[in-house]
Amino acid sequence: MVSRTKRRSTRTIFTDGDPLPVALPYNALVRALILSAVIVAGLSAIVIARQAPMPEALDPPQLSYVTTAHQLGVVGYRDPVGAISPDGTRLAYSEGRFIRVIPIGGGSPVTLAPGEGQIRYLAWKGNDELVAEDRTPAARWWSYRLDDARRRPLWDPKFATALSQITFSADARWAAAIALLDTGPDLLRLDVGGTVVERWRPNGRVSFPAFRTATEIACVIDKRLTSPCGGAALIVAGGREVYGPITFSPDGHTVYFSSPNDRGMVELVAADLATRRTRRLSNFNRDAYAPSVAADGTMVFKVQSYRTHLADIAFEGGATRQLTTFQSETPSYHPTRPLIAFTFGTWRRVIDDAKYPDIAQEIGVVDVTQSSPAATPSEVLEDSDSEDQAMTWSPNGKWIAFHTHKEMSDDVWLRPADGSQPDKRITFLGRGAEVGWPRWSPDGRTILLNGARKSDRASVLYAIGVNQDTGATTSELREIAVQGIAGEMGHAEWMPSSATVIAIAKEGPGRHVIFTVTASGGRATIVHRINTEHDFPGLGVSSHGRFVAFVAPAPDGFYQIFVKAIGASTPPVQLTTDPSHKTQPTFSPDGSRVAFTVWSYTATFWSFKDR
């Protein structure tokens, strides 16, 4: 096919140097001159249009509020997921390990059988069945019938364990999924019974398969839309990057997806697949994404709001004091100076995930004696291209230990507090180990952390010897074996003697326990048990070791800071009372104040019908 540019280069047009045809009547001459002007103007318009394309129009639909999903924590959590039913009458969405189904037009949600972990993906299989991802020893994928109080493994659990991002055609006859294999990802077409009927391997980073028609499966490859998935035809929707999930209009002519804007957020976009023209459908100041569509054209998407800041409170109680006004969390005190270190950054959920491990999380400090909340960090201590968080100073203030994903790790690294030497890695648990927040022992000899055990990926407590004067490791990483506690080990802190640690563990869904154990390992001593859905709350211990601060749900419905006397039978005392969620408490070195993270994490679902 001849390109438009090549055709234009072979056309004849009149210029000032071209002779006009002779013997033309006056009217014909006028018509010829007018035609020449029109042709030149038209060609100029084409050139101008190519040089400066018309700006993409914002074409916002009329939105209807559906519901708000409240996430139940910060660190380790993912967005609440949601999808509209094929008949357009209901929205299914997640809150932690719970799936709720609510009428699109309003009403009370129905809660389905709870999962064991967070529900991070769900899809409708027809109008009366949901499929959700919840990794457990028994299965990864689960089927929920709306008329059944139980849930059941989807297909053969052993086979389905290797699948991700399962989705179904509108008529529920077919399924698509990505099979995660050692040799790379395959895209599968399956029947509704889970039998593979077609398999192929697209080139590139494939994600978010979606049925464009009953038989054609599209997907996102390297932030571009391909339909069929991995095919030669690359649909460049207005030159925009495509972030999934994606969905199609019932006729398959329009695709809906999210795409970055110049404010660092993602916004909802529609692209006509015939003209490839795009329309911007949202104008929120937060991320808007994850569309799903019903057979009647009703669309549902979500707007994410994730907000955190630091605050503290006197140990005797009273009003909380805000310390930062920007996105910040995981506080820790300097041992001798009035400084708090923390993780800060924009946390763009979708963009960060797509560019993982490049995440906008850095480490900074603020002065706690300031008279007003800080608008920016007073100093930035670590700002690699990846996730940096949860640092701790050595007792002498010379070294910093922190969690990072730099250089494709998920480990603890060290750096001198004055930055005089390069950072160095001291643990080698590897990508996906999800190492926790390191803590330096009061005697300066050992760093404590939690992380995934290589043999079974269970979260356990570890200790590693480090010289706080030189930064040299003095012993290998070793597991602290905890007897009497069955569960995933979470954050741990040192008791004053440096011979005992206090930690929190998840014993089961909605059940946590605080305990002490010797640093060499042994039988745990129970301090307190908590019923909570907040999975990664952290804890703090006073410098004299008499009190532990922790997070628990309060009667007001918020996660609040409580204080418990260690080794005493007295009940915990609620320390904070203002109406906001708290997490990650830590005591000041003198024990007079408790700092923590204040957070709000929601996803608001909206519906509309596109034109």
N, C-alpha and C positions, 0 to 999 in steps of 0.2 A: 504494500500500500504506500502511495506517495505521501510524504509528510506535507503538512500545511505550509511549512517554510519553503520546501522545494517547489511546490506549486506556485507560490507567490513569486519566487525568483524567476520563473519562466514566463510570467504574464507580461504583456506589453502595456505600458502606461505612458501618457503624454507628459513630457517635461518641457522646460523653456526652450530647449534646443531642438525639439522635434518639429518638423514641418507639418502644418495642418493640411488635411486633404483639400484639393482644389475643387472648384466648381460646385461647392455646396450651397444650397439655398440658405437664406438668412436664418430661418427657423431651425433648419438642420444644424447650422453652425452653432446656434445658441444651445440646442440640445446636446451637441457634442461637447461644448465647453462645460455645461452643467454636469454632464455625465463624467467628464474628466475630474471635476472638482469633487463629485460624490465618491469616485473611486479612490482618489488620493486621500480624502477625509476618512473614508472607511478603512483604508490600509493604515493610516496614521492611528486610528482608534485601536486597530488590532495591535499595533506595536506598543501603544501606550498601555493598553490593557495587559499585555504580556509583561511590561516593565513594572507596572504598579497595579496588581490585581485588586479587585474590589474587596474591601474588608468583609470578613465573615460576619453576617448579621446575627444578632442575638434574637432568637425567636422563642421567648419563654412561653411555655404552655400554662394554662390555668391549673394550679396545683390544688390537691385536696390532701389534708393531713390524714395519715392512717394511724400511726402509733409511734412511740419511742421505746427503743430497746436500751436497757441500762446494763452496761458491762460491769462486771463485778470485781474489777481490779485493774492494775496498771501493768507492771512488769510481767511478761510472759503471756499476756492476754492478746487476743486478736479481735477484730471487729465483729460485732453481732452480724450474722448473715440473715438474709431474708429473700423470699421469692413468692410471687403471686401464683395462685393456682391456675391451671390451664383454662378453667371456665371463668376466671376473673372475679370470683366471689370471696376469696379468702387470701390472707397473707400468712405465711409461716415464717417465723423468725426465731432467733436463738438469744438466750441470755445465759451465759456460762454453759452449764451442762443441761439446760432446760430448753425445750422447743415449745413455743406457744403459737397457737393458730387463732387469728382474729378476723372477723368479717371486714372486708374492705370498706364497707359503708359505716362502720362503727359498731361497737359492742364490746362484750367482755371476752378476753382471750381464754382459750382452753389449753391447759398444759398437758403435754404428752408424757410418757414414761421418761424419767430422768436418765441421763447418761452418766457415765463414770468420769469423763473428762469434758473439756470444753468442746462444744459443737462448733466446728469451724467451717463446715460446708454442708449444704443441704440442697435438695432438688425434689420437685414434684414428679411422681410417677403416676400419671393420671390425676384425677381429682380427689381421690380418697386415700392416697398412699404417699408417704414421704420417705426419702432416702437421705440419711445423714451420716457424716463421718465422725466417729468417736473411737479412737484407738484404744483397745483393751486387749488383754491376753486372749479373749475369746474370739474377737472379730474387730475389724476396722470399720466396716460399713454395716449399717443397720436399717431395717425396714420398719416403718411406723404406719400401721393402719389407724385411721382416725376413729374407727369404731372398736378398737382393741386397746385395752389398758397396758398391754405388753409390747415390747419390741423384739424383733427377731433378726438374726444375722442375715444379711443380703447375700444370696447365691452361696457358693462354696467359700467359706471364710478364708481358707488357705489361699485360694486363687485371688479373691478380692483384696487381700492384704496388699498386693502389689499395685493396686489401682488407685488413681487419684482423679479428682474432678469429674466424677461420674455425672452425666446429664442424660436426659431422655427427650425423645421427639414428642411433639405436641399430642400425637395420637397414642403415645405410650407403647408403641410397637417396637421401638428400637432404643438402644442406649449407646452412648459413646463414652470413652474413658481414655486416660493416658496410663499406659503400663510402664512402671518405673523398673527398668531392668539394669543389670550390671553393664550391659553394652550400650545403654542409652534408652531414651523413651520411645515407645511405640504408641501409635494411635489405634484404638480398637473400635470396631463397630460390633455390637452384641445384640442378641435378641433379648427380650425381657426376662428370659430365664437365665441369662448370664452365659450363654454359649457364644463364643467368638465366631463371627461370620466373615470378618474382614480385618486384616491387620496390615499396617504400613508404617514406615519410619520417615517422617518429615525431616528435612534438614533444618537445623537451627533450634533455638530454644522455644519449644512448643508449649502452649498453655491454653486453657479455657476453651475447649471444644464446645461448639454450639450448632444445633440443627438449623440450617438456613431453610431447608425444605425437609420433607419427610425422608429424603434419601441423601441429601447433600450436607456434609459436615464441614463447617468452617472452623477456624481457630486463629489464635494469635501466635505469630512466630517472630521473635526478635522485635517486638513492639510494632509489628505490621500485621494487617489482616490478610489472610489468605482463604480463598473459598473456591474450590474445595481445599481442605487443610493440606498445606504443603504443595499445592499445585503451582504450575508455572505462572498463573495469573495472579499478580500481586496487586491487591486493591489498595491504593494509596489514598486514603480518605482525606482529601484536602491537604496532604502533606503532614497530617497530624500523626503523632505517636498514639498507638492504640493500647490502652490498659484495660484488661478484663476485670470482671466478667463481661461478655458481650451477649447481645440478644438481637433477634430480628423481628421485624414487623410480620404479621401473619401471612402477608403475601410474599415475604422474602425479599422485597425490593429496598428496604431500608435497614441499616444496621445501627445499633445504639451501643455506645461504649463511653469510657471516660478518657480524657486526654489532658495533659498538663497545660496550664495557662501561665501568663507572665507573672503571676503572684505566688508561684510555687505550689499551687493547689491543682487538683484535677477537677474538671467540670464535665457535665453530661453533654454529649454530642450525638447528633444524628447525621448519617451520611447516606445520600441517595446512591445506590449501587450502579445506576445507569449513567448518571451525570458525574458522580463522585463529588458533588458539591456537599458541603457540610453545613449544618446549622447548630449553633450553640443553644442548648436548651436550659441551662441553669446559670444562675448568677449569685451563688452563695459565696460568703467569705471563708468557707470551709470546704473540705473535699466532698464532692457529689459524684456518685458512681454506683456500680453494681446494678444495672437495670435488669428487669425481667418483664416479660410481656405475656398477656393472656390472648386467647383466641379472638376476643372482641376488640383487641387493640389497646386495652388498658395497660398502662405501664406503671411499674413501681420501681423507685430507686431510693437510695439512702444518702443522707448527709451526715458525715461524721463530725463529732466535736470531742476533741481530746485536750483537756486543759489541766495543767498542774502548776503549783508554785510551792515554795517553802514557807513554813511558819514555825513558831515555837510557843511554849507556854511555861510558866513557872511550875516547879514541881509541886508547890502548895496549891496549884490551881489558879483560876482567874480567867481573864480574857486572853485569847490567842493573839499573837503578834505576827503580822505578815512580814516576811523577810525578803521576798523577791516578787516581782510583778511579771516575770517572763516564765516561759516553759522550763521548769526545773524540778528535779526529784533526787532521791537517794542521798540524803544529807549525811555528812560525817564531820566531826569536829577536829580541829587541829589540837594536838596535845597540850600546847602551851600558849598559843596565840589566839585572839578572838576571831577566828576564821571558821567558816563552814564551807566544805567542798561539796560538790553536787554534780549531777549529770544535767546538761541543758542542750536544747536544740529544737528544731521545728517539728520533728516526728511526723513528717508527712507519710501517713500510713501506706498509701498505695505507691507513691513514687519511691519511697525507701525500699519497700519490698521488691519492686521491680528491679532495682539496682543493687540489691543485696549482694555482698556485704557492705556496700557503701551506704551508710546510714548517718543522718545528721544528728549525732549524739556526741557531745564533747564534754570535757571536764573543766569546771571553773570554780572560783571561790568568791565569797562576799564577806565583808566585815560585819559581824553580828552586833557591833556597838553603834552602827549607823542609826541616825534618828528617823529615817524613813525607808520604806522598802526599796531595794535596789532594782533599777530598770535594766541593768546589764551586769555581767560578771566584772568584778574588779580586776581579775586576772584569769587568763585561760591557761590551764596546766597541760592539757592534752587535747589535740584536735587532729587526729589522724583521719584518713578518708573513710574509716569504718566506725563501728560502734565503740565508744569509749565511755565507761561508766563505773560508778560504785568504788571510788578510790578510798584508800586508808593511808594515813601517815604513819611512819615508824614512831615509836615513843620519843626518840630524840629529834624528830622532825627532819632528818636528813634524807629519807627515802620515801617514795610513794609507790604503793602497790595498787594496781587497778585491773579491772576486767576490760578486755578489748577483743575485737575480731580482726585486728590488723594482721596483714600478711597471711590471710586465710586461716587464722587461728580462732580459737574460742577459749582463751586461756588467761592466766594472770601474768602480767608483765611488771617489771620494776623500772623506775627511773630516778635519778637523783632529784631532790626537791629543787635544786638550783639549776637543773638542766645541763649540768656540766659534762654528762656522758650520754651516749645513746641509750634508748630504751632496750631492755633485754627481757626475753621470755623465760619464765621459770617453771611453768607447768606445760605439759604436752598432752593434754587430754584430746585435743583435736576438734575439728569442725563438727558442730552439732552437739558437743558435750555439754553446752549450756552451763558453764562455770558461773558460780554465784559471786557474792560480794566478799572480797578478801578482808580479813581483819588481823592486825598485828598484835601479838601477845604483849601484855604489859612489861614483861622482862626483855622485850625486843629480840627474842630468839626464834620465834616461830610465826608463820602466817597460816591462818585458818581459812578454809573455804569449803563450799560444797560444789560437787560436780558429778558428771555422769561416769559411772564405773564402766570400763571398756568391755568387760565380759558380758554384761547384760543391760547396760545403759541405765541402770537404776541410779538415782541421785543419792550420793553418800557424802559423809564428811571426810575431809582430807586435811593434813597438816604437812608443812614443808619447812625445814630449818633454813633461816636466813640471818646473816649477820647484819644488824642495823647500822653498823659503822662503815662497812665496806660494800654491802649489798650482795656479798657472795653467798651462794646457797651452801648450807652446812650439812644437809641431809636430803635424801630423796623424798619425793612425795609419797606419803603413806596414808592408808585409810584408817580412820578412827572407827573401829568396829563398835556398834551400839547394840547391846543386848536388851531384849524386852520391848523394843519398839519395832513394829512392822509397818514400814511405809517409806515414803520419799522424804529424804532429809532436805530441809530448807536452810534458811540463814542461821548462822551460829555466831556467838560472841564469846569473848574470854571473860572468865571470872578473875578477880584481882590477883589470885595466886599464880596465874599462868599454868596451873596444873589441872584446871577444870574448865569445861566449856558449857554454855547454855545454848540450846538450839530449839528450833521449832520443826516439826515434821508433819506431813500429811498422812494420817493413818488410813483414810478412805475418803470417798466423796463427801464433802461437807464436814469432815472431822479432822481437827488438828490437835497436836499435843505439844506442850512446852516441857522440856526436861533438861536435866544436867547429867553430864557424864565426864569421867576423867579423860584428859587429853590422850592418854595411852589406850583408851577404849575400855569397855566393860559394861556392867549393867546400869541402865539409865534410872535416874530418880525423877519421878513425875512431879512437875511443879503445878501444871494447870492444863485442863483440856478445854477446847473451844469448838463450838459448832458454828462454822462459818463457810461461806462459798468463796471467800477471798483467799486465793491460793498462795500468793507470794507477798505476805505482809511485812516480813522482817520482824525484828524485835530489838530492844535496847536493854542494856543492863547498867545500873549505877556503878560508879567507880569503886564504891566500897562493897559492892556485890550483894546489897540487901534487897534491891528491888529490880523487877523486870517490867519493862513497858512493852505492851503488845497491842494488837488491833483486834477488835471484835465488833460484831453488830450490836448496836445499842437499841433500846426500846423506841427511839425516835426514827429508826429505819436507816440511820447512817452508820458507817464504819467509824468508830471513835477510838481514841487512845485510852487504854486502861493501864493501871499500875497494880502489880501484885507483889506482896512481900514474899521473898523466896524462903521456903522452909517453914512457912507459917500456915495455919489453917484458916486465917482470915480471908474473906472473899475479896476479889479485885475491887478497886475503886475506879470509877470513871473519871478521867482527868479532863477530857475535852467535851464540850457540850454544844458548840455552835453547829448550825445545820449544814455540814459539809462532810464529805468522805475524807478519811485520813489513812495514811499508811506509812511504813518505814520509819518508826520512831527511833531516836537515838539520844542518849543522855549527854549533856555537856560534861567536860572533865571534872568540874566541881560538884556535879549532881544537882545544881540549882534549877536547871531548865531541861526541857525535853523538846527537841526539834523533830519535825516530821514533814511529810509531803501531803499537801491538800490536792485532791484530784476530782475530776468529773469526766466520765467517759460514756458517751451516748451515741446512738445512731437513730436519727429521725427518718421515718419512712414516709414518702410522699407518692401520690398516684396522680396520673393524668392520662388523657387520650390525645395522642399526637394527631395532627391534622391529616 
